[in-house]
C-alpha cells in the first residue's frame, strides 16, 4: 500500500486529508462527489454482486458522466486484478519503495 499512499499524497496535496482518509474515508469530511465514488468503490470491491443500477444513478446524481463511471469501474477492476495477482504469487514490495 505504500506506493498507493505516495500517489494519493501527490494527488491530494493535503497530508491531513490523506490521514483522515486512511483512518476512515467515510468520516474524513469528503465532498459528496468523492464520498459517492468511494462508497461505490467499496461496494464493487467488497461485494461486487451487490452493485446495482442505483449505485450508478448515485454517481450520476453527483455529476459523474457515463465515461467517468466507466473509468471508475475500470480502475477498481484493475486494482482488484493486480492485487490478486500480487497476493496470489506472494509478491512483496521492493525494499527501495518508500512512504515518501
C-alpha positions in Angstrom: 0.0 0.0 0.0 2.9 2.3 0.5 3.2 3.1 -3.2 -0.5 3.8 -3.4 -0.2 6.2 -0.5 2.6 8.1 -2.2 0.4 8.6 -5.3 -2.6 9.7 -3.3 -0.4 12.2 -1.4 0.7 13.7 -4.7 -2.8 13.9 -6.0 -4.4 15.4 -2.8 -1.5 17.7 -1.8 -3.1 17.6 1.7 -1.4 15.3 4.3 -4.2 15.9 6.9 -6.9 14.8 4.5 -4.8 11.8 3.5 -4.5 10.8 7.2 -8.3 11.2 7.6 -9.0 9.1 4.5 -6.6 6.4 5.7 -8.3 6.3 9.1 -11.8 6.1 7.7 -12.8 7.7 4.4 -16.5 7.7 5.4 -15.7 10.2 8.3 -12.9 12.1 6.5 -15.1 15.0 5.6 -15.1 14.4 1.9 -17.3 16.3 -0.5 -20.4 14.4 -1.8 -18.8 13.5 -5.1 -15.7 11.9 -3.6 -17.8 10.2 -0.9 -20.2 8.7 -3.5 -17.2 7.5 -5.6 -15.6 5.8 -2.6 -18.9 4.2 -1.5 -19.3 2.8 -5.0 -15.6 1.6 -4.9 -16.2 -0.1 -1.5 -19.3 -1.8 -2.7 -17.8 -3.0 -6.0 -14.6 -4.2 -4.2 -16.1 -5.9 -1.2 -19.5 -7.2 -2.5 -19.4 -6.9 -6.3 -22.7 -8.8 -6.7 -24.5 -6.2 -4.6 -23.7 -3.4 -7.0 -26.8 -2.1 -8.7 -28.0 0.3 -11.3 -29.0 2.6 -8.3 -25.3 2.8 -7.4 -24.6 4.1 -10.9 -27.5 6.5 -10.6 -26.0 7.9 -7.4 -22.7 8.5 -9.3 -24.6 10.3 -12.0 -26.5 12.4 -9.4 -23.3 13.9 -8.1 -22.0 14.8 -11.5 -20.2 11.8 -12.9 -20.8 11.1 -16.6 -21.1 7.7 -18.2 -17.5 7.9 -19.2 -16.5 8.8 -15.7 -18.3 5.8 -14.3 -16.6 3.6 -16.9 -13.2 5.0 -15.8 -14.0 4.5 -12.2 -15.1 0.8 -12.7 -12.0 0.1 -14.9 -9.7 1.5 -12.2 -11.4 -0.5 -9.5 -11.3 -3.7 -11.6 -7.7 -3.2 -12.5 -6.6 -2.7 -8.9 -8.6 -5.8 -7.8 -7.0 -7.8 -10.6 -3.4 -6.6 -10.0 -3.7 -7.0 -6.2 -5.0 -10.6 -6.5 -2.2 -11.5 -8.9 0.4 -10.0 -6.5 -1.2 -11.6 -3.4 -1.6 -14.9 -5.2 2.0 -15.0 -6.1 3.2 -13.8 -2.7 4.8 -10.7 -4.3 6.1 -8.2 -1.8 7.2 -4.6 -2.3 10.7 -3.9 -3.3 12.8 -2.5 -0.4 13.5 0.7 -2.3 9.8 1.7 -2.3 9.4 4.3 0.5 6.5 6.1 2.1 7.6 9.5 0.7 
